[in-house]
C-alpha cells in the first residue's frame, strides 16, 4: 500500500519501522530536513522536507495515490487539518493523532463529517493499558480479544514458580485449568512452543485463556495478586490524568505527585477525587512521607525516561507489588524490559498496534477482517483476532488435517459465549472469532495461516 506519514517524531518513526517491515511504500514528511535525512538514511522510504498541510508538499508526496495518510505532528489541530486536506486531494483513508480530550469526545463527528477514518490518542491508549494491569495485577501486561472474553497475559517465571521444568502438555492435567502458552521469550530468543516445550526459570511467557480460567491459573501457580486498592502516580502528564480518572472511577484510591505547581493546581481542579501533591516524585523522602511503602501499585509517568526507570527500580526494591514505568526512547525500551520492573510502557508502540490493525483491515480482500492486533515479545510476535466468514475455505476441517505455517498457532476460538483452547480435533466454524499467534509473519487474512 502507498502510505504517507506527516510528522516523524517518536510515534511517526515507530510507524515507519513497522510499516516498512510489512512491505508498504512509505513517504515521510517532516518540517525538519535533518529528521527527513535521518529516516531516509535508515529506512527504504521517500522523504520530503516541508509542512504536511501544504498542497504542493502533499502533491509531491503522491497523495492522490495514497491508500492511507497518517498525521502525527505535535499539534492536534494541524493533524486534523492535514487529514482534511489529504482527503480532499485524494487520500482514501486518513489517520490523525489527537491527544486533546475535548477533540477525542468528538470522534464520531470527525469521522462522519471530516472524513478522518481513525483518531489515535497515545496517552489515552497507554492509560487504558496501565489501568488493565492495575486491575489485573498478576500479569505484567494484559491484552484482550473478543470484547474481553479472551485475555493474553504476560508473566515472568521466577525460580519459585511451579511451572519451572514443566512441559506445556502437562499443564492442563497438573493445574486443572485450560490455558495456552502461546509465546516464550528466553535469553533473546523467541519461541512459539509445542507441547513438549519445557518452561525454564527466567522465561517470559505469554498465555491465552478466558478471564475466569486465567484467574484460576494464576491462583494455581501462586502468582495471583489481589486487585489494587491504593496507587501512587508520579508525573502529571496527560497519561496520568486519564489513568487517575479511570482508577478513581473503579473505586481505587489515587495519589498523584506532580512537580509543577501550576499543573498540580490544574489536576486538583479536574480530578476532585484524586489526592494531588505538588512535589518532586523522585525525592525518596517525599515518596516515603506520602506512603509509598503502603501502596499496592506505583506508576512512573514523568517526562524523563531515566527518572521513570530509577524511581520504578526503587519502588520495586522496597517491595511494591506492581510497578509500571513509561519509557519513550526506543533505545532504552529493551534495556528497561530486562530490569526488575513489572511493566514497561511505550505510548508509541501501543499506538502503532492500533494503526497496524487499521492498515491490515484496509488491506483485507477476503472478508476475514483483522479485528484486533497486538505486537508482543518486543514486536517479534503478533497476536491477531479474525472473524471467520463463509468465505473461509477450511471451515469444519480439523486442525490436525490442516498444514499450518511454522511458528504459528491458533491460540483461542470464541464461539458464541464459549471460549475454546483448541486441540487437533477442533476446527473453525463460520462466525467464530479466531485468535492467531505468529512469529515473524504478517497475517492480513485468516487464509494466511496456511502455507
C-alpha angles and dihedrals in degrees: 000000000000108000127180119199121193116196117033102205124127095302094041092051092048090052092049090052094051098039095048089053088054091056101251124148104245129196116189125204124190133157090226111076091201091058090050092049091050095051092045091051093051101038137038094250139121115246134200127187111219148072116311091215091064114104090211092053092047091048090051088051090056095246092166089066097042118118090192134022118193124191117195103159122142092261125076092201092050091049091052092047092046090054094047092052093043090051092051090049094054111278107145098209132018134199125192131191104226118177104168110102091218092058092044089060089058095056094122092054091046091051100042102035104027099034097236104153098196134015116200123199107186093188094051093045091049091049090050091054094047090048091054091053094049090049090046101032098168090082129061088217133007131190128180137219134189094028092306099316093114125039130202110204133184123211135168116231110233123196093259094052112116090221091073111116092004122130116233092237090061097054099086094051094041099048102023096231135111109237134136125217100212104173136020129194114203126169096330092317125111123209133190092203132218126210095275094054112122120218116228135196111275095028118138106217131192116211133192125202143123115285093256094047091047092053091047090049093051090051092048093054094042100244098107113129126195117249111274117259100179129035135181118207119193115203129036100231126140088267089056091051094051092043096048090048092053095045096051089048086057090054094254119143110239131194115188122196117199127175098209115081092206093049090046090056091048092050092045089056098047095038104048093165093053122086102230118198123193107218148090107298091199092060107109094207093050092049092051091045090053091053103261092155091059101049127102096216138021125198124192111204106156120137092251116078094202092054091050092052096047096046090045091053089051092050091050092047092057090050109261104166097221123029123178127184132190115222121181103175113090093211091057098045099079092044092048091052091059092057129089094270118122097220134009115197128203113189091198093053092046091051092047089061091061094046092049090049090053092047092049091050091052091050093052115114104169102056098245089122125210099240100173133008132186130181109215138172094043091316094299094109130045130199113206131187118212134182111225110224131187087268091072108115097209104049110148094014112126117239092240087063093050123085100221122193119265118264090025134106139174102244101185144346123212112205111178105307093337123101114207124197094202129231129187091276095056125092142189118262130192114284092018117142105227124198113202126189119198139170120225092346130119111220114194095159140019088249088066091078088080124072 
